[in-house]
Amino acid sequence: MAGPNAPQESASSNRTTLASFSVTDNQPMPNARQQLTAQCYSPALVTVPEYAITSSPTDVVQVLADAANIVTNQTADFSGDVQIINQDTNIFAQQAQVNNNGLQVLATGDVSFISPQIKVLSEKIELDTQNAVFAMTSAQYQLGSLAGRGDAENIRLSAAEGIVLDDVSFTTCPLNNNDWAIKASEINLGQTGNLGQAYNTRFFVKGVPVMYLPYFAFPVTSARQSGLLFPKISSSSENGIDITQPYYFNLAANYDATVAPRLLTNRGLMLETELRHLNAASSSTIKLEYLPSDDETNGDERYFVRLQHQAQLSEHWFVDIDFNEISDANYIVDFGSDFFNRADTYVQQNLRLDYLSESLTASLRLADFTVLGEQTNNYRALPQLTVSYSHPLNHQWQFNLDSEITYFTNTNNALPEASRFHVHPTIAYRENQDAFEFNAQLGLLSTYYEQHNLNIEVADNALDSNMQNTFNGLRVDNLAATKQRNIGQAKLFGALFFERPQTLTGPNSIVTLEPKIQYLYTSFADQSDIGLYDSAPLLNTVSGLFRGQEFTGLDRIVDNNQLTVAVSSRFLDANNIERASVSLGQIFYFADSKVLAEERSNARSSVAAEFDFRISSRWFVDSQLQLAAQTDKVERSSLSLEYRRDANSLVQLSQRYIRDLSNETINQLGVSATWPINKNWQWAGRWYKDQELNRTIESYFGLEYESCCWALRVVAYRQLANRFALDDLSSQAEFDSGAALQFRFKGISSQNNSTSMLRNGMFGYRQAYSIH
């Protein structure tokens, strides 16, 4: 190896290091890493020759060539497969000239440049190490991670400016594919490498100009940075053209904000904002949507507020806030929501403080909600304190104590309020073996009520017109000011587990038979003078038959003397995957219930049945059924048949029937499907029919084109509006229709993961069968 003072000499025939130059300047080379997320495989623009040496000491520039002409302390000319190496940077050329003791380099003739930041093919490259400036002329470039590429008349890399490209084109499409491109007079990728800035920008799709912007900023890495996000564009019969343009503020490493003006041509200008905060022990989100004057509702103010906060205060203490408030019952129907759907009947406001330990859990909760539509006079728990204690006496015996203190209040001043204190001690025995399970439990449910606001004068318009002077079917003046209720309960549960080989699902497979039986006795207590504050009937499934309770909450505890019998069978393959399961169950009553004297008139409950079949790796069936014991009429049923070829190819047929739900019969039939047309095109559709009224209640169609560097989606829909009128009754005759357009440049859009078309809409998609 020759030093900087070596005399002039000719190169030898074999390739060796001909010159090494000390780098006397301490300024580093520019470090502007430009990383776009690679969407498709793209071949490298520049490859390293097999003979190349790819690294050198940090303070040395190495030059390899077939021939060299070196003048001591002046200049060095190299020719024939020239390679210049500086740290992790390589230049390949046919000729190169090194001046100023190695601080300046000029390379010409089929020049290529390789570094972690960028790969370039160019006519000429100039390197000034002393000033940390690198310039390339008539270049093709490819950014790091092979995601961004293009052509540029000039490319400059400097410590001061980062990467600057003049008269440049840019795309994230792979080589030889220019589905879309940006052309600009200048693109500056900056020192940080997080944000690109383009000037005099023209957007081209398939070579056709579609938009011009004098200035455009875009992200070029997955790192967060402030800037415009891609707009959302849709149209509907109610809102007109709907355009949302978000702007993202990267305020700090642990908090950020998004501000999104939203123009609805039929309603006005709305502002949507979101603020997020995160640290090691908590996370918070505040979202506000505000329309000061709605042109469709005579200038009404419309808004939505959401606050979410979860935090761990210490090893055992946790806090959870979920607060939601909307201006009116039709807000979700009119404007949509990322958190609720148009079928929801309320939005909640919850504050919960939890204590969790191995044997003790406690929760202090403030529970309120805003009711949508006609469901009025609902109670709030302000506050509710629950405490549960568990203590194992030995391996089989365990003592449990559940307790609760709740104060119920109502926004309707004409309704009573109540304080409730409840304790539920139990002693339980449990024996679990591979072949059987046996549980026994003895407990006491003791509840004390103080009911207030019982002797008021009820105005004619204070309560619902069909419940004057009553509350949830009870006369207000018949409620007790104080009430102590004590109920004993005993439960015996047993289950057996049989299995044997079977060949229906392949060799080494098994089928199980799992009979279950439970005897339940619950004593009677008169509860006719207790109001209904948090109780509603429960829907039965096969597993629900063993609950021993027919209502939510504690206001109604049904007296029971009953036997529950159920049997399940499962088919498991050699990999222990459940291929099919069948369950049947029914309750047999030994005595009439005094609490349910009017509702329960049969000696047996409805038969509950559930069927799940994984017919093959692609076919799935799921079904639930409730059959009335005396009339053999179907009370509830649901069925879904699904063919799933892969994650993007499925067809689902579903049916739902409920004989009586709030004095209405639900009988719906639906089809959901999504299927690729070819490697770039995908369609999704959904259709639901109300068979009771013989009408379509939702139709939805979406078409999506997706290449490796851009995507376009068009959707159209028509669905039941579910809008509430002035009398708070939901309209069942009004429909809403609309369309939406979404366009994404992959690699420069923040919306890399778009929502599945199949999950959008009124009903959405639910997988029929869970594969474990």
Summary of the structure (lengths in Angstrom):
residues: 772
radius of gyration: 36.1
end to end distance: 65.1
largest distance: 115.9
contacts: 2379
relative contact order: 0.06
helix: 3%
strand: 58%
